[in-house]
Amino acid sequence: MKSIKTWILIGLLSIPIAGQSVYAQTINIDTFLDLAQRNHPFFIKEAMQAEIERKNRQRFLGAQDWVLSSTPTYVHQKPITTSAFAPTTLDIFTVGATAEKAYWRTGGRFSVEWSSQVTDQTIPDIIIPTIGRIPTGPSRLYQHGISVAYSQPLLQNKWGRLDRLEYELGKYNIDFAQLQALENQENFLLDLSIRFLDWALLTEQIEIARERLRLAEEQLDQTTRMRRANLVDEVDVLRAEDATRIAKQNIVLLESGWKAKQAELAVLSKSTDLYGQSPEFDLYALKRLPTADEAVSQLRLKSRLLQVLLVRKQQLEYQREGFVEISMPQLFLNIGAGLQEGENEFGESLGLDKPDIFISLAFSYPLGNRTALADIKTTDSQIRQLEEDIKSIELDLESASRNLLIQINELEKVLALNLEQIESARQKTAEEQKLYDQGRGQLTFVIQARDNEENAKLTYAQNAKFYHELILQHRALLDELLPSE
């Protein structure tokens, strides 16, 4: 028994060569898709999503910037007098500035502070009988100081893990956006490819309809001559004319659909050249396919849908590490040093010759730590849920792949049967024509036979188009229409 491909090859050789294309210039599907990728704004829009995430990630770098702060303060008081030396009024003006910076590599905080303070106070003189008033001291004091400090985490956020957490999580958002953009772009390419197939099918249908019109016109010419020779009745001429009109109507309808599809694709690809081109596509060519097991293996290794879920899983795992870090106690080593001075005269107060140094440990830990533990448990559940989702998607992908491959393989058998049907219809047409020419048949049977032959060719073309549509769907499922970079 001949193989399916052999039958199709025989059928292709036996089908008359189609007429010249509607336009001399042609465009193939790859060139069309390349035009669409370069010109359609959808592809630019999708590519921008990853760039948006990339720029959004940069905002977290601001946590390493120097932070400058200043709080000028003025205080006026009338303190409660508790001794003869206590001031009756107090005016304090303070101005200062602080610069602080976080270091992600260590998790520490470094700060530099400068401050100046002027204190005006009214202290009543001491009155001693027989002696008189004794001044209690100066009423104005100038104070200046400069200091540096560093705080280093020893447990939670050691090496700055929490400081970098949001920035590192942003990397997964970029990867997710890139994969999702590719998936959306490929789905759009699949839609464009199927529209191109529709255009190619219309081209083939027009060629088939033109062949039917040519045969109808030949039949009309023959029937007219036979009528003049009184070999047939007038009704046969009317039937032949009717068949010719129907063939012309079909061509007009098909050509209107062809032009509409051409305009649609020209707009989508933003190419006016397409108005002067016709599609170049071999509808009847068969494709070599991977086995079902090969396709499933490729899906599990390279499917973008699975990669998207894996990126989300990795992001959750990294976030979980952050929650574990938060659950740890806070222990800070704080060290600092400074110079200060305070004098009644402004110039003398700038000497800054009085040093001070401090060192301390600060510890804190919430008893129960329920917030952090709840976050960890929630994330664990989300990870497990995502793992089950990955398994579910794997099954969906496998079922879709096997479904498409079975349909494609079975459709190859249908195409072989279509060729047999075309050959059978051609033979029947020849026999009906022979009987009619011998005066032993009716023109109605000849017209019907030719219509059946045309319908068989149209069915073959439609099934061939559907075959390639399934091929494209399977290629898109394997991410072959737009491979990941």
MARSETI-48927 format. One record per residue (C-alpha): residue in one letter; x, y negated, z negated. Coordinates in steps of 0.02 Angstrom, whole numbers, padded with zeros to 5 digits, always signed. Layout:
# MARSETI-48927
AXYZ
...
# end
This chain:
# MARSETI-48927
M+00000+00000+00000
K+00066-00170+00047
S+00105-00288-00098
I+00002-00443-00129
K+00142-00556-00070
T+00160-00454+00090
W-00025-00473+00125
I-00014-00659+00098
L+00138-00673+00212
I+00046-00579+00348
G-00104-00690+00324
L-00002-00849+00334
L+00078-00792+00496
S-00091-00751+00569
I-00174-00918+00525
P-00163-01046+00666
I-00041-01188+00634
A-00135-01339+00564
G-00144-01499+00660
Q-00032-01648+00630
S-00047-01731+00461
V-00155-01885+00441
Y+00005-01990+00428
A+00176-01955+00500
Q+00263-01996+00335
T+00239-01876+00191
I+00274-01877+00005
N+00301-01726-00105
I+00242-01704-00283
D+00414-01731-00362
T+00438-01898-00274
F+00263-01953-00323
L+00290-01908-00506
D+00457-01998-00505
L+00371-02155-00439
A+00239-02143-00575
Q+00371-02122-00711
R+00465-02275-00652
N+00315-02387-00620
H+00169-02342-00732
P+00163-02442-00895
F+00107-02287-00992
F+00284-02218-00990
I+00357-02384-01049
K+00227-02395-01187
E+00265-02220-01251
A+00453-02247-01245
M+00433-02405-01350
Q+00360-02309-01497
A+00528-02234-01545
E+00609-02405-01526
I+00477-02479-01642
E+00515-02345-01772
R+00701-02377-01750
K+00680-02563-01782
N+00562-02530-01926
R+00696-02421-02005
Q+00819-02567-02003
R+00712-02661-02128
F+00768-02543-02266
L+00949-02599-02241
G+00896-02763-02319
A+00907-02677-02489
Q+01097-02692-02473
D+01094-02879-02441
W+01157-03002-02569
V+01012-03071-02670
L+01031-03249-02732
S+00921-03314-02871
S+00910-03471-02975
T+00789-03529-03111
P+00816-03709-03170
T+00733-03730-03340
Y+00688-03877-03451
V+00629-03853-03631
H+00570-03986-03753
Q+00536-03932-03932
K+00496-04001-04102
P+00556-03857-04207
I+00491-03820-04380
T+00614-03899-04502
T+00682-03773-04626
S+00837-03864-04684
A+00913-04036-04688
F+01027-03986-04545
A+00887-03929-04428
P+00852-04041-04277
T+00688-04134-04271
T+00683-04133-04079
L+00767-04021-03953
D+00787-04046-03764
I+00872-03909-03665
F+00906-03912-03477
T+00978-03755-03399
V+01030-03723-03219
G+01116-03570-03151
A+01131-03450-03006
T+01148-03262-02989
A+01207-03158-02841
E+01170-02971-02845
K+01207-02831-02723
A+01162-02647-02718
Y+01288-02518-02659
W+01206-02367-02576
R+01362-02261-02582
T+01367-02265-02772
G+01191-02320-02821
G+01269-02459-02925
R+01225-02643-02942
F+01354-02782-02946
S+01309-02959-03000
V+01395-03127-03022
E+01315-03261-03130
W+01353-03443-03163
S+01259-03552-03287
S+01266-03728-03357
Q+01165-03795-03503
V+01144-03966-03581
T+01068-03977-03754
D+01007-04141-03830
Q+00954-04132-04011
T+00905-04257-04143
I+00975-04212-04313
P+00940-04336-04453
D+01089-04402-04549
I+01114-04343-04727
I+01078-04481-04851
I+01177-04473-05014
P+01142-04601-05147
T+01284-04720-05178
I+01372-04653-05023
G+01244-04687-04889
R+01216-04599-04723
I+01329-04460-04668
P+01317-04407-04483
T+01279-04222-04464
G+01366-04201-04297
P+01353-04234-04112
S+01182-04237-04033
R+01233-04172-03859
L+01316-04007-03813
Y+01377-03949-03642
Q+01394-03762-03607
H+01460-03676-03450
G+01491-03494-03413
I+01530-03371-03273
S+01515-03183-03283
V+01519-03024-03178
A+01428-02862-03216
Y+01414-02689-03140
S+01284-02555-03177
Q+01318-02376-03121
P+01187-02237-03128
L+01258-02075-03198
L+01107-01960-03176
Q+00957-02022-03076
N+01008-02107-02913
K+01190-02058-02934
W+01278-02093-02767
G+01127-02198-02714
R+01015-02058-02654
L+00855-02148-02702
D+00918-02312-02629
R+00940-02227-02459
L+00782-02120-02469
E+00664-02228-02366
Y+00800-02266-02239
E+00840-02081-02216
L+00656-02036-02204
G+00641-02163-02064
K+00758-02056-01956
Y+00626-01920-01954
N+00495-02046-01899
I+00606-02091-01751
D+00628-01908-01702
F+00441-01880-01720
A+00401-02031-01611
Q+00522-01974-01476
L+00449-01799-01469
Q+00270-01862-01474
A+00307-01986-01334
L+00380-01848-01225
E+00228-01740-01258
N+00108-01881-01213
Q+00208-01922-01057
E+00208-01741-01001
N+00020-01728-01025
F+00001-01883-00917
L+00116-01807-00785
L+00010-01649-00786
D-00145-01754-00753
L-00058-01845-00610
S+00004-01679-00539
I-00171-01608-00534
R-00233-01765-00446
F-00095-01742-00318
L-00153-01562-00294
D-00329-01627-00263
W-00257-01739-00128
A-00162-01593-00050
L-00320-01486-00053
L-00419-01622+00035
T-00283-01629+00168
E-00297-01442+00197
Q-00487-01449+00198
I-00482-01585+00331
E-00369-01477+00439
I-00489-01331+00421
A-00638-01442+00461
R-00550-01512+00614
E-00517-01337+00677
R-00701-01297+00652
L-00748-01454+00750
R-00631-01406+00891
L-00711-01235+00904
A-00886-01311+00893
E-00846-01431+01035
E-00776-01288+01140
Q-00933-01189+01105
L-01042-01338+01153
D-00946-01360+01314
Q-00962-01176+01356
T-01147-01170+01312
T-01181-01325+01417
R-01099-01245+01569
M-01194-01083+01541
R-01357-01182+01529
R-01322-01266+01694
A-01301-01093+01767
N-01466-01041+01685
L-01375-00908+01586
V-01439-00968+01417
D-01590-01061+01350
E-01594-01246+01307
V-01610-01202+01123
D-01432-01135+01126
V-01369-01305+01183
L-01465-01388+01041
R-01391-01265+00917
A-01216-01299+00981
E-01244-01487+00969
D-01308-01467+00791
A-01154-01366+00742
T-01042-01502+00814
R-01133-01640+00719
I-01120-01543+00555
A-00933-01519+00583
K-00910-01705+00613
Q-01009-01748+00457
N-00900-01633+00353
I-00743-01717+00419
V-00808-01891+00379
L-00851-01839+00201
L-00682-01756+00174
E-00586-01903+00247
S-00678-02025+00134
G-00629-01920-00017
W-00451-01908+00050
K-00435-02098+00067
A-00511-02125-00105
K-00387-02005-00183
Q-00244-02087-00087
A-00294-02258-00154
E-00310-02189-00330
L-00134-02115-00327
A-00061-02271-00245
V-00126-02377-00388
L-00067-02255-00523
S+00108-02247-00448
K+00107-02435-00408
S+00169-02392-00234
T+00089-02474-00081
D+00194-02358+00028
L+00076-02219-00022
Y-00059-02296+00088
G+00045-02244+00239
Q+00087-02069+00179
S+00006-01899+00165
P+00044-01763+00036
E+00174-01631+00071
F+00132-01476-00029
D+00130-01292+00015
L-00034-01235-00061
Y-00008-01055-00012
A+00166-01029-00084
L+00179-00910-00231
K+00290-00947-00380
R+00403-00834-00479
L+00344-00827-00659
P+00426-00772-00821
T+00359-00619-00908
A+00238-00647-01050
D+00371-00601-01179
E+00499-00717-01099
A+00375-00861-01101
V+00329-00830-01283
S+00512-00823-01333
Q+00545-00987-01243
L+00396-01068-01329
R+00455-01018-01502
L+00629-01085-01469
K+00594-01246-01374
S+00411-01297-01389
R+00397-01483-01428
L+00238-01454-01527
L+00334-01340-01643
Q+00480-01462-01649
V+00361-01600-01702
L+00299-01494-01847
L+00477-01443-01893
V+00527-01627-01901
R+00382-01661-02020
K+00433-01511-02125
Q+00612-01573-02137
Q+00549-01744-02185
L+00442-01671-02325
E+00590-01567-02386
Y+00700-01721-02393
Q+00563-01818-02482
R+00548-01676-02608
E+00732-01696-02648
G+00695-01878-02685
F+00555-01830-02806
V+00674-01708-02891
E+00797-01851-02909
I+00662-01961-02985
S+00621-01826-03112
M+00797-01838-03184
P+00833-01949-03337
Q+00898-02124-03309
L+01071-02154-03381
F+01164-02313-03337
L+01341-02367-03379
N+01341-02557-03392
I+01502-02656-03399
G+01533-02842-03386
A+01652-02984-03424
G+01641-03172-03426
L+01715-03338-03475
Q+01621-03479-03562
E+01648-03643-03650
G+01544-03767-03749
E+01597-03946-03796
N+01525-04115-03836
E+01612-04190-03686
F+01568-04132-03511
G+01747-04125-03448
E+01808-04023-03595
S+01664-03899-03574
L+01732-03846-03405
G+01884-03763-03482
L+01803-03589-03484
D+01933-03517-03602
K+01823-03409-03712
P+01813-03232-03640
D+01684-03101-03680
I+01671-02919-03627
F+01530-02795-03647
I+01501-02611-03610
S+01343-02511-03642
L+01247-02354-03601
A+01061-02363-03562
F+00955-02205-03567
S+00771-02179-03529
Y+00663-02028-03491
P+00473-02015-03488
L+00412-01875-03601
G+00317-01749-03498
N+00373-01831-03335
R+00203-01789-03261
T+00210-01911-03115
A+00370-01843-03040
L+00320-01662-03071
A+00151-01691-02988
D+00237-01768-02837
I+00351-01615-02823
K+00207-01493-02833
T+00105-01592-02707
T+00251-01593-02585
D+00277-01406-02609
S+00095-01377-02562
Q+00112-01490-02410
I+00266-01393-02353
R+00176-01226-02372
Q+00027-01296-02278
L+00142-01355-02138
E+00224-01183-02129
E+00053-01105-02103
D+00014-01238-01974
I+00173-01191-01880
K+00120-01008-01879
S-00051-01059-01816
I+00022-01165-01676
E+00138-01022-01627
L-00013-00909-01606
D-00107-01043-01508
L+00041-01067-01391
E+00064-00880-01366
S-00120-00852-01332
A-00124-00998-01209
S+00031-00935-01119
R-00032-00756-01103
N-00202-00820-01048
L-00127-00927-00909
L-00007-00791-00850
I-00147-00663-00837
Q-00255-00786-00740
I-00110-00827-00624
N-00066-00645-00591
E-00247-00598-00560
L-00270-00749-00448
E-00128-00685-00337
K-00235-00531-00307
V-00383-00643-00267
L-00278-00739-00141
A-00231-00577-00055
L-00416-00532-00045
N-00452-00705+00024
L-00330-00671+00166
E-00416-00507+00203
Q-00583-00598+00204
I-00515-00728+00326
E-00452-00592+00442
S-00617-00499+00431
A-00714-00659+00469
R-00600-00696+00617
Q-00630-00523+00690
K-00817-00539+00664
T-00815-00708+00752
A-00722-00633+00899
E-00847-00490+00913
E-00998-00606+00903
Q-00920-00718+01036
K-00889-00568+01147
L-01069-00509+01131
Y-01134-00684+01167
D-01023-00703+01320
Q-01090-00536+01384
G-01268-00595+01357
R-01300-00465+01224
G-01290-00581+01072
Q-01362-00743+01005
L-01273-00909+00983
T-01342-00919+00807
F-01236-00770+00758
V-01081-00848+00836
I-01106-01011+00741
Q-01140-00917+00580
A-00984-00812+00603
R-00877-00967+00631
D-00954-01050+00478
N-00913-00894+00376
E-00734-00899+00440
E-00719-01082+00392
N-00793-01048+00219
A-00669-00906+00194
K-00525-01024+00234
L-00596-01158+00119
T-00615-01031-00022
Y-00435-00976+00006
A-00376-01158-00003
Q-00477-01193-00160
N-00412-01037-00247
A-00234-01081-00194
K-00255-01254-00268
F-00322-01179-00430
Y-00173-01059-00431
H-00050-01205-00427
E-00152-01298-00556
L-00130-01150-00674
I+00056-01147-00632
L+00069-01331-00680
Q-00025-01302-00842
H+00093-01160-00888
R+00246-01265-00845
A+00178-01405-00955
L+00148-01279-01094
L+00333-01231-01081
D+00382-01417-01077
E+00456-01396-00903
L+00366-01541-00820
L+00462-01662-00931
P+00603-01572-01022
S+00670-01645-01184
E+00833-01737-01168
# end
